[in-house]
Amino acid sequence: MKLPGNLDENKEKFVRSALFFVLGYFITILAVFLMIVVYDPSSWQSYIAENFSNIISLIVSIFFLFSVVFAYYTFVDPLFLLKGRKIALVFALIIVSVLTCFAVGHFIHFYARPLAMFAFLSLFLLGRKHTLFLNFVFAFLMFVIDLFTNTVPATEINSEIYSSFLLCFVSGTFAVFLAGSAKTRGSLLLSGIFISLPTVIVILLFNLPQAAENWIVYVSDAGSRMMGCITAAILALALLPVFEGLFNELTVFRLRELTSTNAALLVRLKKEAPGTFNHSLIVAQLAESCAVAIGENSELARAAAYYHDVGKLKQPECFMENQTDYNIHDEITPELSADIIRSHAKDGYELLMQGRLPKEIANVAREHHGTLPIKYFYDKAMRYSGDADIKDFSYLGPVPHSKIAAIVMISDAAEAAVRAAADRSPETVESICRYIIEERMDLGQFDECNITLKELTVIKYALVEALSGVHHHRVQYPAIRFNRDHQAVSLSEERDV
């Protein structure tokens, strides 16, 4: 994987990442130490003295587990290690999940621990690929904590402690696959109910002889385990907004909140720049269709398209879609006009970052015009003076660094071009979309986003289909007026309705 920046910068970031891991390791050890103290406040010192070898085994085991995590990201996803916020998020999820499981197991029941909470949170905050690995690590972490500390009741130290690893792994894995397609909070809660079924079977397998002799105990344990799975989903629902806000992360739930027309910036856009708002709605529809067609995140594409032009809020009257009869650009120089137009990309990025919206969306606002020339004002300057520098009439960039940004770039231009075209037949729309994509390829706008020619072709056809639906032909209706008795009282020449 090609990493951004030069070699020295990347080395420095990797060293910083290693320090983050060391810090997270020590905080985790302190959290486990706190659990030992809270479990037996009166004799924790004697427990540590008598079980010093177990404590050392615990410390070493956790060190190796976190070393495996660091090695995993180094070889599988080194870009992840360059983001200190992501590493802090991983450790925050681990520590909060461990402490929560301890509290529930200590004060309620060992089997009622919400072991799947970590998987639920990690799935929506980090993604499925990372969660499958991290859930395995978390299961081992819970096992070594149960094995080497006093945090498990003495009556539970037989098969229960050895089943904890399998319970954590099974419930977390099922959570990943069952909740992976969840789009609503209700479906996440339902996933908590479903994952309880395999964990109840695990308890039965580990306690088969005892269950046959004393089925009441098994039913009690199974009920506690079901409660733990449902509690995991409920706690994940409660904690997701906290982690979303603290680490400014995107989840499907937050994306849906951001694309609600009641979102603060969208309310401003609708009120202060209604033309831009309506344009953004159509671009969002197009971008979503394109993202679905090439297998990208359609929720993110729609949200990014909604916000891609929020920079126009700074001077909404300077953009054509918000103007009526008066055009300010008739009174100012082409150079100043170009500067106003191109600044909306940077202004949008700054506005979104100030509003603490996810950086993925802010980046699209800054990148959706790349370094493209502003042809209209360049041509106007050439007609006025005969000498103009194209750099003074180009967007400041950067070019798109994600496929979502490239999709929004193409959709934005295609919507505007087709809307301005007199002929909106499928053939004309296809010609316009092909020209837009080829021009941006020639200008190197897709060099940094890893989008393929095949994907660009798929995007073109998705746009043709979507735009043909948006800008469809209308039939000519005769302008006949009827009275209350449904009798025609006037007939004028046909008009387009």
N, C-alpha and C positions, 0 to 999 in steps of 0.2 A: 504494500500500500504506500502510495506516495504521500509524504507528510508535507504540510505547508511550512514555509519558512526555510531558513538555511540550517546547516548542520549544527552550528554552535547554539542557535536558538532552541533547536529540538533537544540537544543534550541538556541544556539548562532546564527545560521543561520536564524532561524525564527525571532529572535529579530532584526537582521540586515535587514531582509525583511520588517518588520514593519516600521523600520526607512526609508527604501527606499520609502514605501508608503506615509509616512508623508512628506518626501521631495517632492515627486511627487505631492502630494496634494497642497502644498504651491506654487510650480511652476505653477500649473494649475490656482490657484487663482490669481497669479501675471499676468498670460497670459490674464485672463478675465479682470482684472483691466486695463491692457494695451489696450484692445479692447475698454473699456469704454472711456478711455482718447482719443484714436485715433478717435473714432466716433464723439466726440464733444470736441475738444481741448480747446475751449474758455470757456465752462461752465460745465465741468465735475465735478468740485468741488461742485457747487450748486446742480447738479443732485444727487450726492451721499448724500448730506445733506438732500435734500427733499425726497429721496427714501431710507433712511437708513434702514428701515425695509425690503425692498426688497433685499438689499445687504446682510443683515444678513440671510434672507431666502435662498439666493443663496449659501452663504458660508456653511450653514448647510446642504443644499440639496446635494452639491458636496461631503461633508464629508461623508454623509450616502451612497452615490453611491459608493465611493471608499472603504468604509467599507464592503459593499456587495461584491465587487470584492475580497477583502482580504479574507472574509469568504468563498467565492466560492472556491478559490484556496486552502484554508486550509483544506476543507473537500473533495473536488473533486480531486485535483491534488497537494498534498503538496510538491511533488518533484519540482514543478514549483517554489515554494517559496524559494527553496534553491539556485536558480540561480539568482543572482543579475542582471546579464546581461539581462535576460528575463524580469524582472520587469521594468528595465530601458527602454527596447524596448516598452513595453506596454504603458508607460507614454509618451514616445517620439511620438508614433503613435497618441495618443489621442491629445496631445498638438499641433502637426503639423497639424492634421486634423481640429481641432477647429479653429486655426488661419487662415488656408487656406479658410475654409468655411466663416469666417468673412470677409476676404479680398474680396472674390468674391461677397458675398452678399452686401457689402458696396459699392464697386466700380462698380459693373455690375448690378446685379438684385438679389432680395431675393431668387427667385426660381432657379436661376442659380448656387446656391451653390453646390459644389461637395460632397454631403452628403455620397455617396457610396464609396468615396475614402478610408475611414478608413476600411471598410469591405474588399475592394480589397487588401489593404496592409496587413491587419491582416491575411487574408486567406492564403496568400503565405508565410508569415513570422512566423505565429503561428499555423496554421492548422484550419480545419473546426470546430472542437468541441469548441475550445476556441473562435473562431470568432463569432459563433452564440450567445454566451452569451455576449461577449464584445460589439457586435453591438447593443444589446438591451440597455446596459448601456450607450453607446455613444448616442443613440437616446434620452434617458432621459436627458443626460447631455446637448445636444443641446437644448432640450425643456426648461430646467430651465434657461439656458443662455438667450434664446429668451424671456422668460417670465419675468425675474427679472432684465434685464439690458436695456440700451438704444440702443442696437446694432441692433434693428429691426426698420425700418422706421415707422413713426407714421401712415402712410397710410396702413400698413400691419398688424396692431395689432388686427384685428378681427379674422376671421376664419383662416387666413394664419398662425398665430403663433401657433394655436392649431393643424393645419395640419402638422406642421414641424416634430413633433414626429413621426406621421404615415409615412410621406414621408421618413424620415431617416430610420425607421425600415424596411419598405417595400423594399426600394431600396437596403439597405444593405443585407437583407435576400435573395432577388433574386440574388444579386451579388455573395453570397456564393455558391448558388446551380448552377448558370449558369457558373461561372468561375472556379468552383471547379475542373473540368476536363481539364482546359485549359493547353495546352502544349507549345503553341507558344504565342508570344506577340500579334500577329494579332487576335488570338481567344479571348484574354483578351479585346482588343479594341472592338471586335464584341459584347462581353457581355455587354459593356457599352451602346451599342445601344439598346439591347434587354430589359435591365432593365428600360429603360425610358418609356416603354409602360405601365406597371402597375402604375407608379407614375403619369403619365398623367391622368389615370382614377381616382386616388385619388384626384387630383386637381379638376377634374370635379365634383366629389361627394361633395366636400366641398364648391364648388362655383356654384352649379346647378342653383339657382335663378339668380345670377348675369350673368352666362354664357348665359342664355336664353335672358336676356335683352341686354347684351353687349358682343356678342360673340368675338369681336375683342380683348377685354381684356383677355378673356379666351385663345384664340389662342396665344396671346403674352406670357401669363404665361406658357402655355403648351410647347411652343417653348423654353422658358428659362429653364424649367425643363428638357427637352430633352438634351439641351446643357449642363446642370449640370451633367447629368449622363455620357455623353460622355467625358466631361472634367474630371470627376472622374477617368475614365479608363486611359485617357492620362496622368494625373498627377501621377497615381499609377505606370504606366510604367516608368515615369521619375524618380520617387523617390525610386523605388525598388532597383536599383543598389546602391543607397546611403545608405539605411538601411542594405542591404546585406554586404556592405563593413564596415560600422561603427560597426555593431553588429556581424559580421562574421556569418551571418545566411545562411541557405540553402533554396533555392527555386528551383522549377523545371527548371526555366530559367538558374539559376547559375549552376545547375547540368549539363545541356546540354552544357554550355560553358566549364565546367571543363572536360567533356568527349570528347571535340573536340580534334582531334590529333594535333591541333595547340597550345594547352595549353603548357605553358613553360616547366613544369616538364615532360610532355609526350614527348615533342620534345627532351629533354635531354635523356630520357630513350630510345627513338628510336635510337638516335645517339650513345650513350655511352654503352648501354646494349641492343642490338637488340634482343638477345635471351629472355631476361626478358620481353621486350616489347611485343613480340609475344605471350609469355606465358600468360601475363596479359590480352591480347585481348581475348584469349580463355576462361580464367577464368571469365572474365567479361560477356561473353555470357552465360556461365554456371550459374553464380550467378544470372543473370537477370532472367533466366528461373526458377530457384528455388524460387526466390522472388515472381514471378508471381504466382507460384503454391501454395504458402502458404499465399498469400495476403499481402506480405510486399511491401515496396517501391522499385519497380524495378529500378527506376532511381538512387536511392541512392546505391543500390546493385551494379549496373554497375559501377558507379563512384568509389566506394570503392575498387572494384576489379581492376580497372585500376591503382590505386595508392598503392595497398597493398604491392608491392615489391619495391617501390622507394628507400628504404634504401640500396638496392644493388648498387645504384649509387656511393656509397662511395668506394667500391672495386668490380667493376663489374667482373673483371677477376677471382675472387675467386669463382664464381658460375658456375656450370656445363654448363648451357644453353648458357653462353657467351664465353665458352672456345673452342679452336680448337684442337690443338695437345698437347699443354702444359698445365699441371695441377699443379698449385702451391702447392696443398695439398700433392703431392708426396714428397715434400722437407721439410715440416714442421711437427711438432708434432700433434697428434690427438687433444690434449687439445687446442692448438692454432687454429687449423682448426675449432673446435666446437665454440670457442669464436668468430671467424670471422663470421661464419654462423649465429649464434644466434643474433649477434649484429645488423643485418639488420632490425629487427623489431623495435628496439629502435631508430636506425638511421633514419628509415622511418618516425616515429612519429615526431622526432625533425625537420626533413627536411620539413615536411608538416606544422608544427606549425610555423616554421620560414617563410614559404611562405604564411602564413595567410590563409591556406585552412581550411575549416570547421573542427571542432574538431571531428565530427561524422566520417569523413573519416580518420583523423589521428588516432583515437582510433582503427579502424579496422586494420590499418597498424601495430599497436603495439600488437594487440590481436590475429591476425590470426594464430599464432602458439601456443598460450596459454603457457602452461608449458610442452609441449610435449618433449620427449627425442629425441636427434639427434642420431638415431640408428647406422648409418654408422660409425661415428667416435667413438662412444662408443664401438662398436664391434672391431674396429681397435685398440683402446687402450687396450682392454682386450686381444687381440691377442699379443700385444707387451709386456705388463707388467703383465697381469693376474690379475690386481687389479686396478679398476677405480670406482670413485664415480659418480653415475648416475646424481647427482645434477650438476656436472661440465659439463655434456653433455646434459643439458636440457635448453629449452628456458626460459627466465626470466619472461614471462607473462606480464600482467595478462591474465587470461582466458577470453574468449568472454563475454562481458556484454550486447550484443544486438544480436538479431536474424540475423541481417545483418552480423555481425562479424562471427557468427557460420556458416552461409551460405558460406562466403568467405573461411573460414578455411576448410570446407569439399570440396568445389569446387577446391581449390588450390591443395589439396592432391590427389583428384580424377583425375584431369587432368594430374598431373605428373605420377601417378601410371599407368594409362591407356596408356599414351604415351610410357612408358617403357615396357609395356607388349607385348609379342610376339603374344598372342591370344587376339583379341579385339572383340570377339563375344559378343552379348548381355548378354549371360549367364555369361561370364567372367567379363564383365563390372559390372554386378549386384553384383557378388561375391566381387569384389574389393570395390565397394561403400559401401556394407553392412559391410565389414571388417573395413573400415575407420571410419564409423559412430560408430560401436560398440566399437572399440578401444578407441575412444575419449570419449564415454560415460563411459567406465570403468575407464578412467583416470580423470574423473570429469571435463572435459573441457566445458560441457554445464550447469554446476550447477548454473551459475550466469546470464543466458540469458533468462530464462523462456520459452525455446523452449520445445515443447511437443513431445512425442513419435510418435504421429500421424503426426506431421509436419516433423519429421525426416524421417519417412517412405515416405511421399510425396516428400521430397527432394531427397531421394534415387532414386525413379522412374523417377523424372524429370532429374536427372543426367544421368541415364541410357539412356533415350531417346535422350538427347542432345549429350552425348558422342558418341553414336552410329552414330549420324549424322556427328560429327566432324571427328572421326577416322573410317570412313567406309571402307569396303573392295573395292579394285580396281580390275578390270578385267585385264587379261593378253592380251596384244596386240602383234601381230607379228611385228618384227622389219623389215618392208618392206620399201624400199626407192624408190621413184618414180622420173622420170625425168619430164621435162616440158611437154612432150606429154602424161603424166599420164601413162607411162609404167613402170612396176616394173623392176628395174635394179639390186636389191640385196635382199637377203632374209637370215637372220641369225636366230639364235635360239631366241625363245620368251623371252621378258624381261618385267619387270614390269614398267609401266609408270604411 
